[in-house]
Amino acid sequence: MYPIDFFFRAAQRYPANIAIHGPDGQQLRFDALAEQVNALACAMQAADPEEQSRVGICAANHAQHILALLATLAAGKVWVPLNARSTASEIDRIMQSVTPTIVISDDVGELLTQSFTGSARWGMGQTGLQSMMVLAKPYRGQKPTPITAGRDGTQAIKFTGGTTGAPKGVMQPYRSWTAGIINQIHGWRLTTEDRYVVSAPITHGTSTYMLPILAQGGCLVFPAQNNPPAIAQAFAQHRGTISFMPPTLIYMLMSDSAVKPAQFESLRYLVFGGAPMPPEKVDKAMAFFGARMGATYGQTEAPQIVTMIRPEELADPANRGSGGRCTWLSDMAIMSPQGELLPTGEKGEVVVRGDLVMTGYWQMPEKTAETIVDGWLHTGDVGYIDERGYLFIKDRLRDVVITGGFNVYPVDVEDALCKHPAVYEASVFGLPHDKWGEAVHGAVQLKDNQAVNAEDLMQHVKDLLGSVHTPKEIHFFEQLPRSSVGKVLKKDIKDQLSNRASPT
């Protein structure tokens, strides 16, 4: 069974259910969507009969994006997401690497450089390109040739965000997607009544929820716009029950005066992931949204749901900061630098094995061999597992600050800084120091209309954690630099600080 089969089975079982609800009352039933997916998949196979060839999709969040993605999966092609919020040079770099034979874009297609001529260009809207729907029309009523690549065949090549280094193309196999679908359905208890409000980019975390929701006969709801008031309105109008959001978007919803808690009356699960959320922020989110907050831990190499924690578990203060417990079809452990599995409660590198793990990095065999050793995926994250099986992430392995012989985990200092009432978000890192080897530094974005000086913030951290963890310097940013999906970019912070210090 392949991931796309979950969708087709649902279309057979729930043909009259609404699969996609767009702005302005636009609706698409399962049977109609399945017919369009089959026709477009046939058009893809006619344009390029080779199984496992790549299809790049560059589009904003809308129904046509979902259609193009589902058709790519049905055609036995490899999906290459091209982030519409990225830069033209980054998209061009990805295209030169994976050489897709078909590229589909909407009006953001102008990001695609015209110099790349190795693929057919199809459009979703007013792009001046061949319309994918026109190309699919001759194949209406037909079905594509079945997939034969096997469970280790590649379903997607997703490029990592590059927040801590050069982006790498992660080859996610069919088995990984199938494991994710099973775990999402089981973990969030998805049913035909679920309405998933699409807020995060389809190219990223949202894609891991698309097939689980559709597999159960649920509906994907698209807000009129991708801003807090429109997202909240979509929840209220369509009785949204579930959504995945990065922490930054959750903060934006809570701080927008036009967004009210009553708009989330039907919400069952608001899942956060992709970046840590300090316990102080979790408390505030639970006060705003109610006991509906859940979380997952994963990475592109083991997508989304290595662990998960439901609202009833997160309500326990002992679980603040936990990513939850291991899901089905995966093993998780903590490993020492010497490759030994560590006992309960000891800190080390989080390692994962099982169906969820990637097959490797695209055209990077040496990096693959460094990352997957004896079947274990080395995540680069530092954490521990408590006696109940709950995972607590402390930091990225390379982000640990070693100052005067002591290990300082930036997430601990970030949590302390965020407990100050004036702080909106914080990022902590190490910089070279003649005496200490590395010194702890903090970058802070304050809340609107709030003020505090560096000395007060340092004393605040010292009172909570002690002098070793206290930043030697605090740097104030009007806006912390972020990736296209909202992750704070520590490398960019360091670069900006270096430029600040350089003579002009």
Secondary structure, 3 states (H helix, E strand, C coil): CCHHHHHHHHHHHCCCCEEEECHHHCEEEHHHHHHHHHHHHHHHHHHCCCCCCEEEEEECCCHHHHHHHHHHHHCCCEEEEEECCCCHHHHHHHHHHHCCCEEEECHHHHHCCCCCCCCEEEECCCCCCEEHHHHHHHHCCCCCCCCCCCCCCEEEEEECCCCCCCCCEEEEEHHHHHHHHHHHHHHHCCCCCCEEECCCCCCCCCHHHHHHHHHCCCEEECCCCCCHHHHHHHHHHHCCCEEEECHHHHHHHHHCCCCCHHHHCCCCEEEECCCCCCHHHHHHHHHHHCCCEEEEEEECCEEEEEEEECHHHHCCHHHCCEEEEECCCEEEEEECCCCCECCCCCCEEEEEEECCCCCEECCCHHHHHHHEECCEEEEEEEEEECCCCCEEEEEEHHHCEEECCEEECHHHHHHHHHCCCCEEEEEEEEEEECCCEEEEEEEEEECCCCCCCHHHHHHHHHHHHCCCCCCCEEEECCCCCECCCCCECHHHHHHHHHHHHCCC
